[in-house]
Amino acid sequence: MSEIPQDGQPVGRVPLATNRDVARARKAVGAVMDEGRARPIQKTRFVTAVSEITRNAIVHGGGGVLMIYAHALPRAISVACRDEGGGIENVEEAMRDGFSTAGSLGRGLGGAKRLVDAFEIESTPGGGTTVRMMSRT
Amino acid sequence: MADTKDQLVALLNEQFDAIVEAWIATQKDEGVRRSDLFSAKETRAQTVRLLTAFRNGVAEAETGEDLDLRADEWAELRETLSDLGRERVERGMTPTEMATFVAALKSPLFHSLRERMAGSPDALIEEVWHITRIVDAFALYTTEVFIAERELVIERQRTEMLELSTPVVQLWDDILALPLIGTMDSVRAQDVMENLLEAIVERKAEIVIIDITGVQTVDTQVAQHLLRTAAAVRLMGAECVISGISPRIAQTMVQLGVDVGEVVTSGSIQNALTYAFRKVGVRIAAEETPKGSRV
């Protein structure tokens, strides 16, 4: 896992409030990757990961916002998904496959991490959660 | 402010017909009288209705600093706008055209004022400012109504699409297919499952092929919906095959850690159909007569 560089240019912003915004987020990220001529498999993987974390922000975080950044050297795309929810009590546990508080498959966070080139999560109980992910394009 | 208000009411009362004519003419000049969408008679009727509601509002309501189109006195105007807005959205007018249509009222009002108040420029300017505020608020409100109407139309289309987009197709005796297209949110997934389970009972199906060629993203939620549907199908005594899993989706699902369990999956709907034929005991064979020998 590499680090996510801080030099990204913001190229998109999607407010996350309802389930329909997950589809909007996927579309926005997909469009940026098309523009950057990302390989189809890279796009499918990253868009799927974005789908997971944005849905988490809406279902568990009560909504938030997704920022999309483009990086020049090396060429990459990154996103930051922020919510103002209750935060995750035990991040390590939440990342583990099979862990779910909502009766779902419990593979969202761990799966998203496996689909991207870099993954960072920051969460404080009561202070919301921010997930950053990057994919080379 | 009382003076400016009285002036405006008097103006609207005395020159009502002339203002209607001038307003229609301005709409024409500004290119927002859509003769392709509305007949001259309709345009006139709408304009008269709006100006009447506008005049009644101005006469009754607070039009100074505390102008608020949400007040009770403006109810008639709001209602008229909603009606017109709805009609115009349905006929394909844009919000800009609609707002320009309302703003076009300023010109005839200003012209009439110039004649009436030529002798007192200070009062004229005050009156112009007064009217500008009301008409601008009026135009802004129009845009709001317009957008709200659009949202309703979009929501309605979405609902209609939900119903349209889950057709269960009978491919053969005992074999059903369900092509999925687009995004699978929870509402749609629920819809899909209900339609499918009913179709299984109605048509006594043994095998159901769910084809996801048209689904762009399979994340854990979509995967879970698919697996739940497959489980429900199995509970009803039928078998479920998920087809149309592209290499990209397959890799992504593996990395996500999705386990399809005992659900049969296949890359193409053709393979799924072959499997289904075998299961129900149907064999497809090529015609034996060689090509070209037919009479």
Contacts between the chains, C-beta under 8 A, distances in Angstrom:
chain1	res1	chain2	res2	distance
A	19	B	185	5.0
A	19	B	186	6.9
A	20	B	185	7.3
A	22	B	185	7.7
A	23	B	183	4.7
A	23	B	185	7.4
A	26	B	183	7.9
A	26	B	216	7.5
A	26	B	217	5.8
A	30	B	216	8.0
A	40	B	248	6.1
A	41	B	248	5.2
A	41	B	251	6.6
A	44	B	217	7.3
A	44	B	248	4.4
A	44	B	249	6.8
A	44	B	251	7.9
A	44	B	252	5.4
A	45	B	251	7.5
A	45	B	252	5.5
A	45	B	255	7.0
A	47	B	216	7.8
A	47	B	217	5.7
A	48	B	217	5.5
A	48	B	218	7.1
A	48	B	219	5.1
A	48	B	252	5.0
A	48	B	256	6.9
A	51	B	217	5.5
A	51	B	219	4.1
A	51	B	221	7.8
A	52	B	219	5.4
A	52	B	220	6.3
A	52	B	256	7.8
A	55	B	219	7.3
A	55	B	221	6.2
A	97	B	257	5.2
A	104	B	220	6.7
A	104	B	221	6.9
A	104	B	224	6.0
A	105	B	220	4.7
A	105	B	223	6.8
A	105	B	224	5.0
A	105	B	258	6.9
A	107	B	220	5.0
A	107	B	256	5.6
A	107	B	257	4.5
A	107	B	258	6.6
A	108	B	219	7.6
A	108	B	220	5.1
A	110	B	257	6.6
A	111	B	220	6.1
A	111	B	255	6.6
A	111	B	256	3.5
A	111	B	257	5.3
A	111	B	258	7.7
A	112	B	256	8.0
A	114	B	255	4.6
A	114	B	256	7.2
A	114	B	257	7.3
A	115	B	252	6.6
A	115	B	255	5.2
A	115	B	256	6.9
